[in-house]
Amino acid sequence: MSTKPKNIILGISAGIAAYRMYDLVNELKKQGHNVTVVLTKDAKNFVSELPLKVLSGNPVYSEMFCPKEQNKPIHIDLADNADLVLVAPATADIIAKMATGICDELITNILLATTAPVYLAPAMNTNMWDHFTTQKNIETLVTKIGYKIIAPEEGDLACGYSGVGHIAPNERIIKTILLGENEVRPLLGKKVIITAGGTREAIDPVRYIGNKSSGKMGIAIADAAYNLGADVVLISTVYAEKKYQVIEVETAQELQEVIEAEFDKADALIMAAAVSDYKPMKTSKQKIKKKNEDLTLELIKNPDILEILGRTKREKQIIVGFSAESEEMEKNAKEKLVKKKIDMIVANDITVPDLGFGSDENAVIILTKDGQRECLQRQPKIQIAKHICQKLAELFLSIKEAKEV
Ligand SMILES: Cc1cc2nc3c(=O)[nH]c(=O)nc-3n(C[C@H](O)[C@H](O)[C@H](O)COP(=O)(O)O)c2cc1C
């Protein structure tokens, strides 16, 4: 990756993933960057100064009070000369210190003193990562201080656990810090089912009852959820080739069967698909021939998937519904939210020309069961999708907070 050479401070804290920093320093140096390593006192249990010094070609720092005194205190000197600061691995301990401004180590002093961008690559046991305080601290660092998190991955951890907490691969860390990407992935570790498209209910082998849904909104939401780290299952009536799991369905019944098979393991369901309320009582095996008299189709009701799942879902599961309305949009959406016992509803007015069905844009009102209301003016569906997924992440956080209190 060719970018302008940078002065990088690499803070290594005391996690088992510290050994990976030998390779990271080596790679950054090879790419022409100037890396200065700062170790926490406890990190010295995991890595040695000598190889880091040789690999970086710079002194390795750890002590606040250096014997070779310079004009400026060492923490200010390093902080002022940094183009960016990376803490990797970032322990739960150092994350907590950064969130509260504790300066008991050289690296924590540098972090408070620097105005350069700060990146953290957390790594720890799954329960430590999932802990309310760690998540709250991460949220503070991201939203209040502007630090960038290079999210840990799911995998088998050195502590014997399997789950989220594995440090991001060096390749991802380097790409993120050098391109200045923000890698916040608040849906990491969450399994999210998203439905997309419009169901088709067969009348005969060639005809069906369908609707105008193109699947664009649902697919945009699935992409956004995936980018925010979710383990996505997209159940769609339209074909989509994606990096995540896609299950193609046609009828409301197929959709319901797949959702029911997946829902138990899921943390959230976003029902963006337009599901047919009715289906023909009988599907003719042969094409129905045109006759001289009128034809009456008898329709029966499809089960209300949202209503069933809203009633039976676990407390921690989140359901987001959609409400396509042609009149009294907000009133109807609110009623649907309450009646179906779901957590959030996204309402759109289908009478507005060039908006919603088939379009790349939409305008929606988002209502949550705890009374929040947000109005998103006309904008690309991709933006709306990102917003819905951010909102979902907030709902997960509020459930966690309520549980911890
Ligand atoms: C073998 C071992 C491995 C550890 N791995 C981690 C880890 O991966 N992440 C973490 O947050 N803490 C880990 N810890 C705990 C930290 O080392 C401990 O909280 C330490 O005080 C952190 O110091 P520092 O944040 O100042 O570097 C580990 C401890 C031991 C003994």
The ligand as a Tripos MOL2 file, in Angstrom:
@<TRIPOS>MOLECULE
LIG
   31    33     1     0     0
SMALL
NO_CHARGES

@<TRIPOS>ATOM
      1 C1         -1.7010  -14.6180   29.8440 C.3       1 LIG1
      2 C2         -2.5190  -13.3480   29.8920 C.ar      1 LIG1
      3 C3         -3.1090  -12.9090   28.7640 C.ar      1 LIG1
      4 C4         -3.8760  -11.7370   28.7780 C.ar      1 LIG1
      5 N1         -4.4750  -11.3180   27.6380 N.ar      1 LIG1
      6 C5         -5.2470  -10.2120   27.6680 C.ar      1 LIG1
      7 C6         -5.8830   -9.7670   26.4840 C.ar      1 LIG1
      8 O1         -5.7600  -10.3450   25.4200 O.2       1 LIG1
      9 N2         -6.6490   -8.6470   26.5520 N.ar      1 LIG1
     10 C7         -6.8210   -7.9600   27.7340 C.ar      1 LIG1
     11 O2         -7.5590   -6.9780   27.7300 O.2       1 LIG1
     12 N3         -6.1990   -8.3440   28.8560 N.ar      1 LIG1
     13 C8         -5.4070   -9.4480   28.8580 C.ar      1 LIG1
     14 N4         -4.7830   -9.8560   30.0010 N.ar      1 LIG1
     15 C9         -4.9240   -9.0080   31.2000 C.3       1 LIG1
     16 C10        -3.9780   -7.8280   31.1250 C.3       1 LIG1
     17 O3         -2.6600   -8.2740   30.9050 O.3       1 LIG1
     18 C11        -4.0400   -6.9860   32.3920 C.3       1 LIG1
     19 O4         -5.3130   -6.3740   32.5140 O.3       1 LIG1
     20 C12        -2.9770   -5.9400   32.4000 C.3       1 LIG1
     21 O5         -2.9350   -5.3070   33.6670 O.3       1 LIG1
     22 C13        -3.1890   -4.8860   31.3230 C.3       1 LIG1
     23 O6         -2.1350   -3.9710   31.3510 O.3       1 LIG1
     24 P1         -1.9800   -2.7660   30.3400 P.3       1 LIG1
     25 O7         -3.3390   -2.4210   29.8560 O.co2     1 LIG1
     26 O8         -1.3610   -1.6710   31.1450 O.co2     1 LIG1
     27 O9         -1.0540   -3.2070   29.2700 O.co2     1 LIG1
     28 C14        -4.0130  -11.0060   29.9920 C.ar      1 LIG1
     29 C15        -3.3620  -11.4530   31.1330 C.ar      1 LIG1
     30 C16        -2.6200  -12.6220   31.0880 C.ar      1 LIG1
     31 C17        -1.9620  -13.0880   32.3480 C.3       1 LIG1
@<TRIPOS>BOND
     1     1     2 1
     2     2     3 ar
     3     2    30 ar
     4     3     4 ar
     5     4     5 ar
     6     4    28 ar
     7     5     6 ar
     8     6     7 ar
     9     6    13 1
    10     7     8 2
    11     7     9 ar
    12     9    10 ar
    13    10    11 2
    14    10    12 ar
    15    12    13 ar
    16    13    14 ar
    17    14    15 1
    18    14    28 ar
    19    15    16 1
    20    16    17 1
    21    16    18 1
    22    18    19 1
    23    18    20 1
    24    20    21 1
    25    20    22 1
    26    22    23 1
    27    23    24 1
    28    24    25 2
    29    24    26 1
    30    24    27 1
    31    28    29 ar
    32    29    30 ar
    33    30    31 1
@<TRIPOS>SUBSTRUCTURE
     1 LIG1         1 GROUP 0 **** ****
